[in-house]
Amino acid sequence: MTAPAPLLILDSATLYYRAFYALPEKMTAPDGHPHNAIRGFLSMLTTLTRLHRPSGIVAAWDTDWRPQWRVDLVPTYKTHRVEPESDQSAAEEIPDTLGPQIGALAEIIDALGIARIGFENFEADDVIASVADQSPGRHLVVTSDKDLMQVISERTSILLQSQGGLEKWPIIGEAEVLARFGVTVDQYLDYAVLKGDPSDGLPGIAGIGDKTAAALISGYGSLDQLIKAASASAVQKPLTPTLAARIVNGTEYLVAAREVITAEQRLPISEWSFAAPGPGRNDKQLGELAAEWGVERFVAELDQALAG
């Protein structure tokens, strides 16, 4: 029996950044501006559509890449990505030649009739979690962000961006999370905050890496139980007195960091977003954008793939 077609949920920024850095900037539009990110994004979406035959597509968008409420909880959150000389809550540092392509890509996605969803004060992760929680059927989330392991369930899997062609990207479900990280999906966020993530400005607890974090969280069951054990008058293995002291001293950070990386599931998502591309399609605008950016062939190939 063939499995039902999944709703394809795109972590859009991870795809356009991948395209931008994978393809040379000598790929240009008729006016000479680079179009490598647009071209690569459209090509990847075409391949993903042909491989997975989705029931629909949602492009989750980083309307607010670093929400202030998350910065208030952990001030170091994504600090290293802030554009130099901007105020700390403002612009993300984006390559000069990528910025215009992101805007054009948003217009192309809209003109294709693909649901592109973003919310002020929330990140794409929150959109993805909300869509996965609220929409019926199966979901396949395309991302490179391991924090999104939290959305995996019986109905939701992750297509994890990795080295090599899209055909080789692994599909991660509940069993794969346990095999790869040594914790369950429900334990993943506790494991993640304990070990830290320098790429997001989350330092974790000194001396605790992947293996130790997995052993502690799987051994004690949860971060809350680990903190309780670390606070006891006498600690037992796999804790040591040194690690226990660091965990106790870092408790405030650990609790805040877990809230920071927990994706919101309650954003209001319209049901039309779960439909196949088409309801908001604008062929005239799509043709003009494709010509302006020199991506007519890539738009046509995507259209063909979407038509089945």
Protein Blocks (a to p, Z undefined) as FASTA:
>chain_A
ZZddddddddfklmmmmmmmmpcfkbccfkopacklmmmmmmmmmmmmmmnopabdcddd
dfblbgfklmmmmmmgoklmpcghiafklccdddfklmmmmmmmmmmmmmnopacdddeh
iafklmmmmmmmmpgcjdddddfbfklmmmgcfkbccddddedjfklpccddfklmmmmn
opafklmmmmmmmnopfknopnbjghiafklmmmmmmmnopaklmmmmmmpmbdcdfbdf
klmmmmmmmmmmmmmmmmmmpccfkbccdfklmpcchklgcfklmmmmmmmnopmmmmmm
mmmmmnZZ
